[in-house]
């Protein structure tokens, strides 16, 4: 177990972490994509629901 944790620690030191500006831009991209997809699928769901209400 300790060998595993030591190896994990060693590998984590090799990781290239994003800088503050990169992190901010990545965060904005992820949040805007999630919001866009939520609105898109919400509108699709609303449209399908209304279409089904017209038929039934």
C-alpha positions in Angstrom: 0.0 0.0 0.0 2.8 2.4 0.9 4.6 1.6 -2.3 1.5 2.4 -4.3 1.0 5.8 -2.5 4.7 6.6 -3.1 4.3 5.9 -6.8 1.2 8.0 -6.9 3.0 10.9 -5.2 5.9 10.6 -7.7 3.6 10.6 -10.7 1.6 13.6 -9.4 4.8 15.6 -9.4 5.1 14.9 -13.1 1.7 16.3 -13.9 1.5 19.5 -15.8 -1.1 21.5 -13.9 -2.9 24.4 -15.7 -2.1 28.0 -14.8 -4.7 30.3 -13.4 -5.7 31.9 -16.7 -6.0 28.5 -18.5 -8.0 27.1 -15.6 -10.4 30.0 -15.8 -10.9 29.7 -19.5 -11.4 25.9 -19.2 -14.0 26.4 -16.5 -15.9 29.0 -18.6 -15.9 26.6 -21.5 -17.2 23.7 -19.4 -19.9 25.7 -17.6 -21.1 27.3 -20.9 -21.2 24.0 -22.6 -23.2 22.4 -19.7 -25.7 25.4 -19.7 -26.1 25.2 -23.5 -26.7 21.5 -23.5 -29.2 21.8 -20.6 -31.2 24.5 -22.5 -30.9 22.6 -25.8 -32.3 19.3 -24.3 -34.9 21.2 -22.3 -36.2 22.8 -25.5 -36.1 19.5 -27.3 -38.0 17.8 -24.4 -40.6 20.7 -24.3 -41.1 20.4 -28.1 -41.6 16.6 -28.0 -43.9 16.9 -25.0 -46.0 19.5 -26.9 -46.0 17.4 -30.0 -47.2 14.4 -28.1 -49.9 16.5 -26.4 -51.3 17.5 -29.8 -51.6 13.9 -30.8 -53.1 12.5 -27.6 
